[in-house]
Amino acid sequence: MAYSKLPCDTPEKQQSTEEALTASYRASMRIQAMRMDGIVHEASYLRHELSQSQRQLSIWQHTLSWRLTAPLRVVRHLSKGQLPTGRKISDVYHRLQEIYQDEGVAGVRFRISHRLARSSIGRAAERLFERKPATVGTTVEGGDKKNTSILMHEEKINQVYSANVGKERLKDLTPRVLIIAELSLRQCAKYRVWQKEEQLRSLGWLVEVVDWRETEEALSALQVCTEVIFYRVPAFPAVETLLKETRRLELSPWWEVDDLIFSAEDYKQNGNLATLDKQEQEELLFGVRLFRKCLLSCDKAIASTRVLAQAMQKAGIQHTVVIENALDQQTLDVVADIRQNGVPQHDTQREIRIVYGSGTRTHDADFKLAAAGILAAMQADPHLTLHIIGDLTLPSEFDALGGRVQTQIGLDYAAYMQLLAQADITIAPLEPTIFNDAKSNIKFLEAAILSLPVVCSPRDAFMQIVQDGKNGLVAQTDTEWCDAILKLAADSTLRKTLGDQARKDVLDHYSPEAIVKNQVLPAFGKPEVQKSSELRILCANIYYEPRSFGGATFVAEEMARRLQQQENTKVAVFTSRPPLAQRGKASIRYCMEGTDILGVITPPDHDAVAGLDNADATQAFKKWVEAFRPSIVHFHATQGLGLGCVRVCMEKNIPYVITLHDAWWLCERQFMVKADGHYCFQEKINLHTCQLCVPHARHLAERQILMITAMQHAALLLTPSAEHRALFVANGIPADKIRVNRNGFLWPKSSHPQRLPGQKLRFGYVGGTEEIKGYSLVKRAFEALERDDWELVIVDNKLNLGIKSVYTGAWKTQGRVSTIPAYTRETIDDFFNSIDVLLFPSQWKESYGLTVREALSRDVWVISTAPGGQAEDIEDGVNGTLIPIDGRPETLHMAVENLLDTPGFMQDYVNPHKATLATFEQQSAELGKWLYEVAQVSG
C-alpha cells in the first residue's frame, strides 16, 4: 500500500491540535476527579467504620469476661454452623468444593496460604497441605509450589535490572545535569544550587534539581541524566542507594560543598562550634563523617574556594574544580530594582550605619573576633549604629548602647538586600582557622554589588578579591577593626570610592558571564548533542524483556530488535517494570541487546482509570522523550502506561503511530467480552450498551474522548489484521488512515517430526486461565471425552511473571493433562514439536492470534474460533478446524472428537498455505518504511 503524504503543519492544524489537547486535558481532569471522588468517599467511609469497629473491639478484648468466654463463643459459632468470623461453614465448604473441582488440592492450598497466611489457621493449613516442589520445568497434576524454573526466571529478571548499563549508552542521551541537593538552607541553595542551575543552563545543559530526601524522585531523575552532582549530601542509607545507582548507570558523580564540613579535624577548629550545646555538637560531628563518606564515594568534587579544593584533594579526591559563589540573575535583578526605586535615606551627619548579616547562631564566634573593636568605635563615635540581620548572640557589653543596636530576623533575600542597601559600612569578620579560610566571600559580593564599603578579616577567599585601601579594608586586631570603622565613618568620599571600586571588581570577576566562562565551562564544557540524520524510534509497550508476556510483547520485542538492525536507525523502549527492592515507584533504565529501555511502575489491574491516564508514567515518558529525542514514537500495547504519553507527543510536536493491537482503544473491557464471558458482538460502539455492561464505570464518555483524540491525531494507525481494521473503520476511523501490518513470528528451524504409528493425538493450549481465551471451555470439553487416546499440554503463561496460575490436579479426564512454563525463543520449536493440534477457542474476535501462525508454520493443525483475526490464515478442513464463538464446550468437544476419530490424516500432514503467512522480515520492513516516511513528512 502506497503511503499518502501528510500535509505539513499549518495554523489550522496547530489550532486543531491545541483544541484536541484542551479536550483531552478536560476529559483527563474529569476522569481523575471521578476516580478520586470514588477513592476518597469510599476510603473516608471505610476509615470511619474501621476506626469505630477497632475502638469497640479494643474495649471488648481488654475485658476479663471477653477472655474467659472465648471458648464458649467458638462453640456457639460452630453450633450455629458458622466460623468464628461469622461466615457460614456451608458457604465456605461449597466455595472450597468449587476451587477443588477447578484447581484441585493445590488450588485450595494456594487460596488458604495467601488469604490466611498471617493467622494461626492459615499457618496450620499451610503445613497441612505442604508438598514437595514439582520437577524442574514441568508440573504434572497441578504442582503446588513455585518450581525451580520460576525461581531461576526471577533471578534472571533481577540480574537484568541490576546489571550495569555501559557508559557508552550515555552518548545516546540528551546532555542533562542532575543536582541532588540539600535545599533547606536557603543561602546555600541560592549560591550553590540555583546559581549552578542558571550557569549550566546558560551553556545549553538541561538541568534538574531534586532534594536529596526525595529518594524515589532522585532515582527516577538519575535514569535520564548524563552528569550528577551531590551537593552537601550526607551518606545516609537512602543516599547510598542513589550512589549505588550511579555506579549501575556508570555515571561519574560529583560531590559539591561550600563549607569544610567533611573533615572532623578541621571542623573542630571552628570556634562557632563551642557556642552550641553538646548534643548539637555531636550531631554536627556525626554529620561530618557522613559528608566525608559521601565525598569519598564520588569520583570528582566541586569546591567554592581553593582552600576547600585543597582539603578535598587531601581527603582523597584528586579531580577537584573550583566554582566560586558569584553573582546571579536574581541578585542583579534585586539590585537593579533597589537602584531604580531607591532606599530609605538617613542623615549620615547624624547616623552612620554598620550592617552585619549573621544568618545563624554559628556566627557568634566570628562576630566576637571584631566585637571589641566595633564596640570601641561605637563608643568613640556616637553617630555609629549597629544593625544585625539574622540570629546573633551579642556580647553583654553592647547592652549599654541601647537603641543604637537593632536586630531583624526572618527576612527573605530581597528584603535582606533592601536592608543591606541602607548601610554605610558592612563588616565580614571571620576567625583565623582553615575552616574559615575555606569559606567563600559572599558578604563582600553582596555589599560590593550595592557599592558598599566592606571591612573584612584577611581570610583566603576574601583576599582573592579584596585590595586593602582600594576596594575594601582589612582588619585583624581590635585596634585595626576600630580604626577601620572610624576611618570609614569619618570620610564619605572614601566610603564611595571603596564601594564603587568593589562593585566594578566583582562585576569583572563574579558576573554570571565571567564565572561561566572562566570556571563552569572548563569543568563541564558545552553539552554536545550528536546531530544525526538517523531515524530515532521510541517504542512503547506495556511489557518488555525480561518480563515478556503475551503475543503483543513478543511482537513489540521483535520489531524493536529488527528496527534497531535497519540502517541508520536507533530504537529505545518505554515499558513497565515489576516491584524492585528499594526503588518504590522510581523508574529504571536498563539495556537489552543494545536497546535502551525505561521501565516504570503501572497501577494495579483493578484501577482502570489510573491505567488509562497514568500521571506518573506520563511524567517519566516526558523525561524519556527529552532524553532520547525520538524522531517518531510507536505506541503498541499501552494499557497501563496511559494516554498522557500521547499528549506529550502532541505537545512536543512529535509524530506518533499507534498499533491498535486489541480493542482497548474502544472497549473498557479491552477484548469486548462481557461480564458473562461472552463476546459483545458490537460493531459500532454504543456507550449506552457499554454502560450496561460496566455499570460501575462512570467515566466511559471521558474515556472515549481520550481515545478518539489520541487516534485522530496519530500520523498513522496500524492493525495486525483486516478483521481488526474493519472494526475501527466501523467506528469512524478514516479508512485511508489505518493500515494492516500483519504480525510476523518465529518460523521453525526444522520440520515438524513425523507422528509415530499408533501414537496418541497430542493437543496444546497456550491461552492461560482467562475465560476470554477459552480455558474453561477446554477443561469442560476434555472432561467430556470418554476416551484416553489423547494428551493435553497446557502452557502456564504467567510463570514468566513469577506467578503460578494453572492447576490441573482436579481435572476429571481419562487422558493425560500436564502443564509447562511458557516457551521462549529457544524452546518454541520443542513445544510445537511435542503437539499435533493447537487449541485456540478464543471468545472474542482476536486482532491477530500469534500462536495460531506459529502453529500453522510448523504443520500443527489448529482448532480455532471464527470470525476474527485469528482465523484469517485458516482454511476450514485444510489446515485447521473453525468453530463459532458461542461459548459452548460442546462445540469444541465435537471438533476434538472428530480429530480423534480420524487420526490418520495427521500422519503426513503439511500445511499447504504456509507460504502466505507473514514473516518478521516483512513486518519490520513495512513498519520501518512507514515510520521513516511519517518522520520525514513531519520533520
N, C-alpha and C positions, 0 to 999 in steps of 0.2 A: 504494500500500500504506500503510495507516494505521500510525502509529508507536505501538508499545505502550510505555506508560510504564514507566520503570525504577524499582525501589524505591529509596528514599533509603538512605544509608549506615546500616547497623546494626552493633552489635558483632559479630554473626555474620559479616557481610560483611567487616568490618575484619579479623577473625581470619582469614578465608579469604584475604584479600589478603596478610596477613603470612605465612601458610603458603606461599602461592604464591611470594612473594618469596624466602623461605628456600629453597624447592625450586629456584627459578631460579638463585639465587646458588650453591647447591651444584653444580648442573649446570655453571654457568659456571666454577667453580673446577676441576672435574674436566676439563672440556674444554680449559681453558687449560693445565692440568698435562700433559695428553696432548700438547698442541702443543709445550710447552716441552721435555718429555721427548724428543720426536722431534727437535726442533731441536738440543738440547744434545748428545744422544748422537751424532747424525749429524755435527754441527759438530765435536765433540771428536775423533771418529774421522778425519774429513777433515783437520782441522788436524794431527793426529799424522802421518797418512800424507803429507800435503803437506810438513810440516817435514822428515821423513826423506828424502823424494824430493829436495826442494830442496837439502838438505845434501849428499847423494850426488852430485847433478848438478853442484853448485858445485865439488866436489872434482875431478870428472872434467873439467869445462870449463876449469879453470885449468891443466890439464896440457898440455905441449907436444905429446904424442902425440895428444891429442884434436883439437887444431887442425890438425895435419898430416894426420890421417886423415879429416877431414870430407868431402872429395870422394869418397873411397872408400866411405864409409858411404852417401852418397846413391846412388852407382851400385849398391851392394849391395842397397839397399832397392828400387830400380827393377827390378833383375833378378829380384827375388822377387815383383814385382807389388804393391809397397807404396809408399806415400808415405813421406817421411822420418819422419812421425809414427807410422808403423806400420800405418796403416789401409790395407786392400786397395784398390787402384786400381779394381778391378771394382765394389766396393761403392759407391765414390764416383761412378763412371760411371753405374751404374744409378740412383742417387739423383738425379743431375743430369738423367738422362733423364726421370724421373718429374716433376721440377719443370718441365722444359722442356715436357713434354706438357701439364701442367696450366696453367702460367703463362707459358710462352714464355721468350725470352731475357731479358726484363725480370725475370722471377722468379728466374732463375739469377743475374743480376747482383745483385739485391736480397739474396739469401742470402749470396753471396760478400762483398759490400761490407760487410754488417753483421756477419758472423761472423769475417771475417779482416781487418777494417779496419786493425788495428794491425800486421799483418805485411806484409812486403815483397810476399808473394804476393798478399795482399788488395789492396794498393795497385796492383799491376800489373793485377790483374783489373778493378779499378775503371776504370783507363784503357782497358783492352781493350773493355769493354762500354759505354763512355761514349756517351751520346746527347744530343741537344738536348732541352730541355723541351718538353712537349706543348703544344698550343694551349690558351689560357686557357679553363677551364670544361669542356672535353671532352677525353677521352683515347681515341683510336681505336687498336685493335690493341695495347692494353696499354702505354701510355707508361710510362717508367721513372723519372722524377724527380718530386719534389713540384712540381706546376704552380703557376702564379701564384695560382690560386684558393685553394690551401692556404695559401700564404704570406699572402695577404690575410686569410684567415679567422683565422690565428694572430695577425696584427696586431690584428684586431678583438677577439679574446679578450683580448689584453694590454691593449688600451685600456679594456675594461670593468673589468678588475681594478685598473688603475692610476688610473681616474677618481676624482675627489674625490666623497666622499659628503657631501651637503649637511648643514650644521649643523642644519637643521630636523629631520633624521632623529633627532637625539638626544632629541627630545621624546617619542618613542615608546618609549625605553628606560628601564628602571628606573634611577634615580639611583645611580651607583656610582663611587667614587673608587678609582683605581689608583695605588699608590705604588710607583714603580720606584726602588729604593733601594740604597745601599751598606749592607750588613748585616754586614760583617766587623768593624766597630768597635762593640764591644758597648755602650759607654756612649752613643755617638751613636745607635745603633739604638734603644736604650731610650727616649731623650728625644725623638727626632725622628721615629721611625717607629712603634714600638709605642704610644707615647703618642698620636701623631696618630690612629692607627687607633682607639684607645679613645675619643678625643674625638669623632671623626666618627661612630662607631657610636652614641654616646650621643645624637646628633642625629637618628638614623634612617638614616644613609647605609649602604649596603653598601660594604665596603672590602676590597680585595685588595692584598696586598703581594708583590712579586716582586723578587728580586735582579737588579740591572741586567746582570749577566753572563749571565743565562738569557734570551738574546735571543728564542728561539722562544716560550718561555712568556710573555714580556712582550708579544710581538707578538700572541699569541692574546688576552691579557688586554685589550689596547687595543681589541679589536673590540667589547667589551661594556661599556666604561666610558664615563662622561659627563664625568668630570674626571680629569686625570692630573697627578701630582706627581713630578718627578725630584728625588730627594733625594741631594745630594752625589755627583752623577754626572758623570764627565768625558766629553767629546765624542769618544770613540773611534769608529772606523768603525761598529761594531755599534750604538752609541748613536745615531749619526747616522741609521742605518736606522730606529730607533724614532722619532726626531724627525720624519723624513720621513713616517712612517706617521701621526703625529698630524696632520700637515698634510693628508694624504689624507682622513682621517676628520673633518677640520675641528674638531678639539679645540683648546682654548686652554690649552696646557701651563703648569704652574707649575714653577719651579726653586727648590729649598729648600736652605739650608745653615745651619750654626750656627758657622762659623768664617770669617774673612776670607781665604779660600783662592782667590779669583778675581781678586785684584789683586796683581800682582808687586811693584809699588812699595810697597804697604803690607805685603805678606808679608815682604819683606826686612827690615823693621823689627823683626821677631820675633827677639829675642836668642837664643831657643832654636835657631834655625837654625844658629848658629855651633857648637853642640855636636855637629852631625852631620858626617860626613866629606863630602868634595867630591862624590862620586858621589850620595850621598843628597840633598845639597842640589840638585844638578842635576835629579834625578828629581822632587823636590818642586816646583821651579820650572817644570819641563815640565808637571807636573800642573796648576799654576796656570793656564797658558794653556788647557789643555783644559777646566778648570772654567769659565773665563770664556766660552769658546766655547759651551759648553752653556747657560750662563746667558743669553747673548745670543740663543740660538736659541729661547728660550721667550718667552711673552707676559707672564707675571706671575712674581712672586717672593715667597717667604716667608722672612723673617729671624727669628732668635731674639732679636735685640736691635735697638734703634732705630739704633744706630751702624752695624750691619750693613745695615739697610734703607737708610740714607743712602748707604752705599757702593754698593749695588745701583742706586740711582737715579743716582748719579754715573756708573756704568758704562753706563747707558742704558736701564734698566728702570724705567719710570715707575710702573707699577702694582705696588706693593710693600705687603705687610702684615707686621705683627709678631705672631708667635705664640710666646710665650716658653716656654722649658723650664720645666716645672712639676711638681707632684706628680701621681702617677698611682696607680691602684689597687694595683699591685704594691708601690710604696713604702709606701703606707698599710697594706697587709696585713703587710709585713715589720716595720714599726714597731709595729703592734698586737701582733704575736707577740713582739717583743722586750720590750714593756712588760708583756705578760701573764706571760712566762716569766722575765723579769729578765735581768740580765747579771752576769758575774763581778765581784764588788766588790773594790776595793783600798783600802787605808788612805790616805786623802788627807792624813793627818798625816805620812805617810812618803813618798808619791809623788803628784805632780801630772803627769798625762799630757797631752802635746801630741801630737795626731794630725794627720798630713798625708797626704792622698790624692794621690799623684803620677800614677798611670796609666802614663805612658811617659817615656822619656828626654827628650822635648821639653819637659819641665817643669824641667829643670836650671837654666836661666837665671832662671826665675821664683823658684825657691827661693833662689837666690843673692841676690836682692833683699832678702830678710829674714834671710839666714843669719847675718850678723854680729850682728844684734840678738837672734836666737834663741840663738846661742852665748853672748852676753854674759849673757843672762837665766839660762841654764842654769849658767853659771859662778858667777853671783851667788846662785842658789838651788839647792842640791844636791838638793832634792826633785823638781825638774823632770826628766822623761824625754821622749824624742822617739821616736815610733813612725811609721815610714814605711810606707804601704801602696802598693805598686807599685814601679816601676823608677825609681831616682833615684841620680845620682852626687853624693854628699855631698862638700863641701869637706874637705880633709885635716885641717883644724883640729878636726873633730868626732871624729877618731880618739882623741884624749886622753880623751874622755868614756866610752870603753869600752862596757860593757853598758847604759849609760843610753840608748843609741841602738839601736833594733831595727828590722828591715825584714821585711815579709811581702809576698810576691807571689803571683799566681795565684789570687786569691780571686774567687768569684762574688759577685753583688750582695748576696745575703742575708748572706753571710759578711763582706763588706766593711762592711755596715751594723752587723752584730753587733760587729765590732771598733771601728768608729767610736763606737758607743754607750758604749764603755768609756772614752772620752776625758773629760778635764776641760776642755780647751781645744782648739779646732780653728783652723787657720790657712788663709788663702787669699791668698798673695802673687802679684802679677802685675806685670810690667814696665809702665811708663807709655808704652805705644805704642797707636796706633789699632787695631792687631791685637788687643790685649788689651782695649781698650775695647769692641770688637765681641763679646767673649766673654760668655757668659751666666753667671749667678750660681749654678750648680749646687751648688758647695761650701757656699754659705750655706744653700740649701734643704735639703740633706741633713743638715747639722748642726742647723739650726733645728727641723726636724720631730722631732728627737731631744732638743730642749730644751737644746742645747749652745751655749755662747758662742763667737763667731767673732771673730778678728782678721783684717781683710782690707785689701787695698790699695784706694784710692779709685777703682777703675775704674767706668766709666759704669753698667753693668748692676747692680753691687753698690750703687751709690749711689741707685738707684731704689727700694731697699727698706731698706738699712741706715741707721739713725739712730744716729750716734756717741754712745755712752754710754747709749742707751735699749734697743736690741735687738742691739747689737754694738759693736765697737771698730774704729776706722780707724787705720792706721799707714802712714807713707811712709818716714821716715828710720830709720836703725839705732837711734837713741835711742828713737823712738816705738815701734818693734817691741819693743825690750827693756822699755820702761816698761809697755806694754800687757800683755805676758805676765806680768811680775812683779805687776802690779796684780791680774790675774785669779787668779794663783796664791795670792795672799795673802788673797783675800776670797771665800769660798764663797757668801756671800749674793749678792754681785754676779754671780757665775757663774750662779746660779739665776735671778736677776731678769732678766738679759740673755737667758738661754736660754728662759725661759717667754714673754717678750715676743716673741722671734723666732719661736717656734712659733705664737703667736697671729697674728702678722702674715703669715706665709707661708700659714697656713690661710685667712686672709681674702683674700689676693691670688693665691695659686697653687694653691688646691684645684682638683680637676678641674672642679667645677661653676663656679667663678669664671672659670677660663681659657676654658671652653667658652662661657659666656655673654658674656664681655667681648671675646674675641679670635677664637675659632674660628667662632662663629655669625655675626658681622658679615662674615667673609671668605667663608664657604661657604654660609651660610643653611641652612635646613632643607630636606631633599630634598622635592620636590613630585612626587608620583606622580599623574598625571592620572587621576582616577576617572571612569569612563565605563561606560555600560551596553552599549557596543558589543561585538559578538562578535569575539573575537580568536582567529584560527585560525593555528596553526603547521603548515605542510605539510612533510613530509619525503619527499624523493625522491632517489635516487642521483645523477641528473643533473639539471641545470637550466641555463637560459641563463647564459652564452653557449655552454655545452657541451651543446647539445641533441642527444640521441642516442636514437633508438628511439621507438616509439609511446607507451610509458608516460610518458616525459618530455614528449612533446608534449601529452598529455592533462593531466599534472600542471601544466604551464605555463599551459595554457588555463584550467584550473579556478582557479588562483591569480589570474589576471587577472580572471576573471568574478566570483569571490567578492569580490575587492577592490572591484569596482564595485557590489556589493549594498549596500543602505542599512545604515548603522551597523555596518559590518564592516571589520575590519583584518586583513591577511594578512601573514605572514612565512614564510620558507622556510629549511629546513636541507638542505644538499646536499653533494656532493663538489666538489673543485677539482683542477685539474691542478698539476703541479710548477711553481713560480714562483721566479724568481731571488731569493736572499737571504731566503727565507721558511722553508726547511726544512719542518718538519711543522706550522708555525703555521697557525691558521685565518685566514680573511679575510672581512670583511664588505663587501658591495657592494650596489648598488641597481639594480634593473631595473624601469622603468615604475612607480615609486612603491612597489615592494615591497622590503623589507629582506631580504637573503639572507646566510646564513653558510655558507661553504664550508670543508670540511675534507679533509685527505688521507685516502684509503682504502687499505687494503692491496692488494697485487697479487692478481690473479685466482687464482693458484695457491695462495694462503694462505686456504683456505676457512674455517678456524676463526677467523682474525682478522677475516674479513669477516662472520662470524656473530656474533661477540662482540667488538666493537671498542672497547677501553678508551679510546683517545684520542678517538674520535668521541663516546663516551658522556659524557666529561668536557666536551667542547665543547658538546654538546647540553644538558647540565645548565646550563651558563653561559648559553646562548642562551634557555633556558626562563626562567631567572631574569631575564634582561634584557627579554624580550618579554612575559612574563606571559600566556601564552595561556589562553583560556577552554577550548579544546579542541585536541587535536593530531590531525592526519590523516596517518597513515603510508600512503604509496603504495608505490612500489617501493623497498625499503630495503636490499636485499642490499649488503653492503659497509659500510653505516653501522652495522649490528649491532643486536642486540636489547637491549643495555644501555639504549638510548634508551627502550624500553618500560618498563623497570624504573624509570627516572627518573620517568615519568608515574605509575606505581603508587605510588612513594614520596611524591610530592608531591600525590597525590590529584587528578591532572588527568585528566579523561576523555579517552579516545582512541578513534579509529575507524581500522580497517585496511581498505584496499582490497587484496584478495588478487589482485594483478594477474597472478600466474603461480603455478606450483606450488612456488616456493621455500619456502613455508611447510610443504610436505610432503616435498619431494624434494631430496636433496643435489645432484642434477644440475640442479635448478631447472625444467627443462622435461620431466622424466620421460622423457628419451631415454637409452637405454642406451649403453654404450661402443661398440657396433657401429653406432650411429647410428639404431637403430630405436626406435620408441615402446614404452614399458614396458607399457602397457595395464592396469596395476593400477588397481583402483577403490578397494578398501580397502587402504591401505598396510600391507605386511608387512615389518617390519625385517629379517627373515631373508632375504627376497628382495632387499632393498636392499643388505644386506651382501655378497651375492654379486656385485652389480652394481658396488659400490665397495669392494672388499676391503681397501684401504689405509685406509679411513675408520673409525677405531676409536670415533669419537665420536657415532655415529648415535643411540644411546639418549639421550645427554645433549642432543643437538640436538633430538630430539623433545620432551623435557621443556620446553626453552626455547620452542619454537614453540607447544606446546599451552598453556603458561602465558600467553603473550602473547595468543593468540586467545581463550582462555576469559575473560580479564579485560578484553577490549575492550568498550566500551559498545555497539559495533555493528560488524559485518563486512560488507563490500561486495564484490561481484564484478561484472565487466563483462558477464557473460553467464549465461544459465540453465544452460548446459552446465557451466560452471566452478563454479557454485554447487552443482550436484549432486555434483561431486567432493568438495567439503568436507563436505557433508551426509553423504555415504557414509563419511566419516572422523570422524564423531562430533560435528560442529558442529550444535547445535540449529537446526532449520530456521527457527524464528522469530527467530533472532539474525543471520541472514545474508540480505542482500537484493541484488537486482540493480540496479546503477546503470550503465546502458549508456553507453558512451563516445560522446561527440559527436565531431565532426570539422569541418574547414573545408569548407564547402559551396562549390561553384563560383560564381564571379562571373558567368560566362556559359555558354552551352550549348556542348556538345562540337561542334566543327566537323564538317561532313559529309565522309565519305570521298570522295575523287576516284575516278571510274571507272577501274578497272584498277590502282589503287594497291596496292602490296604491303601485306599484313597486318602490322601493327606490334605487336610484343609488348613488354611491360615487366616487369622483375623488380626488386624492391626489398629482398630479404631479406639481402643481404650474402653473404659466403662461407661462413657457417656451414652445416654439414651439416643441422642441425636445420631450417633454413629451406628446404632442398632445392636448394642451389646446384649440387651435383654432378649431381643429377637433371636440372636444367635444361641443364647442359653436355652430358651424355650424350644427352639427348632431342633436342637441336637438332643435335648432331653426327650423329645417326642420320637426319636429314632429307635425302633425296636430291633436293632442290629448292632454288631460290633466290628464291621468291616471298614472302619474308618479311624482316623486320628485327627485331632484338632490342636493346633498350636496357637496360643493367644499371646500377643505381644503386649507387655505392660509398659506402655509408652511414657509413664510418669517416673519410671525408675531413674531416668536421666535428670530428673529434678530432685532426686533423693527421696522420692515418695513411692511406697508400695501401694498399689490401688486395686490390683486384680486378685481375687480369691476364688478358686475353683474347687476347693475341697468338698463343698456341699452339692456340687452338680450331680444329678442323678442320671448318669449316662451309662451306656453299655460299652461305648468306645473309650479311647484314652484321651484325656484333656491335660495339657501341660501349659505352663506359662514361661516366657523368657523375657529378658530385657529387650528394649528397642534395639534394632540393628543399627549399625554405623556404616560409614563409607567402606570400612574394611570388611564388615560381616554381612552386607546386604545380599551378596550372591549366595552365601551359605544359607541364609534364611529362605530365599525363594527356591533354592535347590532342594530344600527339605520339604516343600509342599507341592501339590499338584493344582490346587484350586484356592484362589483368594476370595474371601467373603467380604463384600462391600455393601451391606444393606443400609446405607445412609438414609436417614429420614428427612433429608432436605435436598433441594436441587443444588448440589455441590457446585462451587465455582470452577473446580477442575477435577481433583482426585488424583493426586500424585502417585499414590500407592497402586492405583489401577494401571497406570502407564508402566510403572516398574515391573508389575507382574506381566503385562502384555508383551513387553520387550524380552521377557525371559521364558516365553512359551508356557506361562501359567494361565490356566483358564480362570475367568473372573465371573462370579455371580454378583451382579450389581443392580441397584435400583435405577430407575429411569422415570422421568426425564432428569436432566441436569448435566453439568459439565463432565461429571464422572463417566457418563455413558457415550460421549461423543466419539470415542475411538473403539467402541464395542459394536460388532455386528452380531445380533442375536442368533445363536446357533452356530456361528462360525468361529468366533474367538471368545465367546462368553455367553452368559445367560442373563437376560434383562427381566427384572421383576418390577412391579409397580411400587410406588411409595404409598403403602396402605397401612403400615404399622401392624401387620398381621404376621405372627410367626408361622402360620400355616403356609403362607406364600413362599417363604424362604425354605421351610421344611420340604415342600414339594419339589423345589428346584434342586435341593441336595439329594433327595431320594432319586430323582431322575438320573443324576450323575452316578450315584451308587449302583443303580440298576444297569448302567451301561458303561462299566469301567474300561472296556476295551478301546473306546475311542481315544483315550488318553495315552495309549501305549506309544504311539509315534507322533503325537500331536505337535504341530508347529503353527504358530500364529501367522496366517498369510498376509496380515496387514501391518507387519512391523515397520515396513519402510515409510509408512505415513505418520509415524509417531514423531513428536518434536524431540529436539536434542538441546542440550545446554549450549552448544555452539551456535545453533540457530537463534535461540532465545537471547543470548548475550549479545550477539552481533546486531540483532534487530533493536534490542533495548539500547545498546551503546550508540547506535546510529541516531535513534530518536532523541536521546538525551543530548547528544552533541548538537543536533540541529536546533533543538529548543534553546540550548545555552547560547548558540551563535546568534539566533534571532533576537533573543532578549538582551544579549550583550551589546 
